[in-house]
Amino acid sequence: MRWRDSVCSIPAAQFKEHIRRTVEFSALHGAAVWLTWSFIYPAQQTLLGESPHAIAFFAPALLFLPAAIKALATWMYAWWAAIYILPTAMLQHMILGFGWDVQHLLVLLVYLIMPPLMRNLLQLAGLKSGRASALKSWRSMFAILLMSSIATASALILVHETSLPLSQTLAFIGLVLVGDAAGAAIILLLLIVYFRQRDIARRQAARRDEI
C-alpha cells in the first residue's frame, strides 16, 4: 500500500511544482509587462517622441523586460516555460490591443513557442542551457532571447505590415533586438546582485553559527 501511495503521489507533487512555477514566472513576467508598458514605454515616448518605425500602433520598447523573463524561464525549463508565462502573456496581448483572430493568435503563439524552439536548436548546436549550467554561462540565454526576438518581430510584421520596405523591416527588427537585449542586461544585472547578496548573507550566517 505504501508503494502504491508513493507512486500515486508523484503526479500530484509534479503538478504542484508546475503550479508554483506558473505563479512565480507569471508574477515576474507580469511585473515586467507592467513596468514596460506603464512606465518605460511612456517615458520613451515622452523623451524620444513617436518612432517612425512603429508597426500597427506601437513602436518597439527600447528597454523590454518581459523578453528577459521569457528567455530565463525557457533557459531553465524548456517547453514548460510557455505554460508558466501564458497567463501574463495573454494579459500583455490584451494590453497591446491585439485581437483574438487567427493572425493575432499566431503572434501570441510565436511569442510563446519560439524561445523553447530556439533552445532546442541551440542544444543541437552544442550550447549549454538549463539549470545545470546556471550562473556558469549566459550565452545560451542571450542566444535564445535574440533568436526568438527576431522571430516574434517578423511575425508582427507579417500580420500588420506585409508590404513594409526592407529598410523599415530591418530597422524594426533591430530596435526589437536592442530593446530585448537591454532588458535582458538589466534583468541579469539584478540577478547577479541578488545571488551575490544571497551568498554574502549565507556566509555571514555560517560564520555566526561557527561562533
MOFEN-V936383 format. One record per backbone hydrogen bond with DSSP energy under -1.0 kcal/mol. NH is the residue of the N-H (numbers start at 1). CO is the residue of the C=O. If there is no record, write none. Layout:
<<NH:CO> <NH:CO>>
This chain:
<<5:1> <6:2> <7:3> <8:4> <9:5> <13:9> <14:10> <15:11> <16:12> <17:13> <18:14> <19:15> <20:16> <21:17> <22:18> <23:19> <24:20> <25:21> <26:22> <27:23> <28:24> <29:25> <30:26> <31:27> <32:28> <33:29> <34:30> <35:31> <36:32> <37:33> <38:34> <39:35> <40:35> <41:36> <43:39> <44:40> <45:41> <46:42> <47:43> <48:44> <49:45> <55:58> <58:55> <64:179> <68:65> <69:65> <70:66> <71:67> <72:68> <73:69> <74:70> <75:71> <76:72> <77:73> <78:74> <80:77> <81:78> <82:79> <84:80> <85:81> <89:85> <90:86> <91:87> <92:88> <93:89> <94:90> <95:91> <96:92> <97:94> <98:93> <105:101> <106:102> <107:103> <108:104> <109:105> <110:106> <111:107> <112:108> <113:109> <114:110> <117:113> <118:114> <119:115> <120:116> <121:117> <122:118> <123:119> <124:120> <125:121> <126:123> <127:122> <133:130> <134:131> <136:133> <137:133> <142:138> <143:139> <144:140> <145:141> <146:142> <147:143> <148:144> <149:145> <150:146> <151:147> <152:148> <153:149> <154:150> <155:151> <156:152> <157:153> <158:154> <159:155> <160:156> <161:157> <164:161> <169:165> <170:166> <171:167> <172:168> <173:169> <174:170> <175:171> <176:172> <177:173> <178:174> <179:175> <180:176> <181:177> <182:178> <183:179> <184:180> <185:181> <186:182> <187:183> <188:184> <189:185> <190:186> <191:187> <192:188> <193:189> <194:190> <195:191> <196:192> <197:193> <198:194> <199:195> <200:196> <201:197> <202:198> <203:199> <204:200> <205:201> <206:202> <207:203> <208:204> <209:205> <210:206> <211:207>>
